[in-house]
Amino acid sequence: MSESLVEPKSSTPLRGKRILVAKPGLDGHDIGAKVVALALRDAGAEVIYTGLRRSPEFIARVAVDEGVDAIGLSILWRAVRLRGGGSAEWACRECSPAAGLPGLETPVVEPKADGVQAVDQAAPPAGLDTDRYIRAAALLGGVKRRNASRDFRGGDATAVMGGCELDLREARIASGEAVLDVFAFWGGVEVRVPPDWAVVLRGMPVLGAIEDQTTAAGVPKRATLVIKGVAIMGGVEIKN
């Protein structure tokens, strides 16, 4: 999930440039990446930040979708090693996107196959967020987000001793599949989806629960929402 920071203010050589700042690998610290992102914004660039624990495929997909001019990576160096010529490769299977670890397993970008749901050309309801990615975070409080994108790709939601409610009932998945990363710690995340979305749970509950409570038997499924992440003494519910 990507997040556009505030529009650039200053007139510098970076003004008008779009820069993607990303965090591949398992490193859970992003303060440095955010400091760099803010510095680039203050220097005149428009910055897109992907969030934590992204796979190379996810980062590449966002870069293409957003049409960025440059990509900045913040990497836990022990997770990669250099090959000849200075390019980076994954040093171990545990750090590979194919290893099935939470937050790393992201579908590879592939050409759309015949029969994949086409983009819904109908105009979304006025006043709703139409970004392809959704982000929500709640700390000791609550937050509600509604999204009506015609090309929804996924995003992330974090609830720490609070709650996040995501309403995606007006959204459409044009690519056939979207990925939502969730993290609930002593909190809850509730996601409402259209009846024609199939839900696939790939998250890990720890003294908590991740539940698919959708009830749309007999409705043809036109797209899939994959739920990944962790619920620690908290809960994640998917409804329609």
Buried (B, 14 or more C-beta within 10 A) or exposed (E): BBBBBEEBEEEEEBEEBBBBBBBBBBBEEBEEBBEBBBEBBBBBBBBBBBBBBBBBBBBBBBBEBBEBBEBBBBBBEEBBEEEEEEEBEBBEEEBBBEEEBBBBBBBEEEEEEEEBBEEBEEEBEEEBBBBBBBBBBBEEEEBEBBBBBBBBBBBBBBBBBBBBBBBBBBBBBBBBBBBBBBBBBEBBBBBBBBBBBBBEBEBBBEEBEBBBEBEBEEBEEBBBBBBBBBBBEBBBBBBB
